[in-house]
Amino acid sequence: MVARQQGEAPRLFAEELKAVLDKLRSSADAARQRYSGDGDATVWRLLMPKTRHHVYYQRDELADVATVLLVANAISETGPAL
């Protein structure tokens, strides 16, 4: 495991979240996983692998809009109730 310099962890979360948001803006979210729902109510999630968080969101394909619902720890035994 590579040792991280002090102060790098807060930047890591922000950088990883920015990368996921950039994917959502450009519709490059092919690695997404279906979390719940069907049709328009489908909730998707993308993993932030370094910080081990999931970004939960919904996408309106017609309006080309993604709405982030929650960012949550991916390690918990149960997922959030969305």
N, C-alpha and C positions, 0 to 999 in steps of 0.2 A: 504494500500500500504506500502511495506517495504522500509524504507529509505536506500539509497545506500551510501556507503562511498565515499568521494571525490576521484576521480581518477579511480573508478571502471568502469565507462561507456566506456572509450576507450578500456579497456581490454575486456569488454563484447562483443563489436562488433567483435574484433579479435577472441575471443574464439568461438563466434557463427558462424562466417565465416569459421573458421577451422573445426568446426563440420560438416558444409554443405559440405565442400571440402572432408572431410573424407568419407562422405556418397557417394559422386560421385566417389571417388577412389575405393570404395568397391562395387559399383553398388547397394547400399542400398537406392536408391532414390524412393522407392515405394510411398511416399507421394507427389511426383511431380504432377504438374498440367500442362496440355497442354496449352501453351500460344498462339502459332500460327503455321501455316504451316502443311504440311503433309509429310509423308515418311521421306526421308533423311533431309529435310529442317525444320523439326519440332523443334520449340523452346519450351523448358520446363522451369518451374520455381519452385523453392523451397522457402518456407518462412522461414526467420529468425525471429521467433515470438517475442523474447524479444526486439530486436532492430527495428522490423517492417520494414524489408527490404526483397526484393525478389532477389534471385540469378537466373539470366536467363542463360540458357546454351543449348547446343546441344550435343547429344550423338550419336557417331558412334558405333553401336552395334557390327559390324563385327570387327573393330579394337579395341574394348573395350576402347574407348577414349571419355572423356567428355571435351568440350571446354566451358569455362565460357565466356559469351558475355558481361555481365553487372551485376552490383549490384546496385539496385535502391530502393528508398523509396517506400514502399508498400502502403502508405497512399494516394498518389496522385490520383486524380480523373480519369486520363487516364494513361494507361501503355505506355511504351516506344515504339517507332517505330523501330522494329527490322526486 
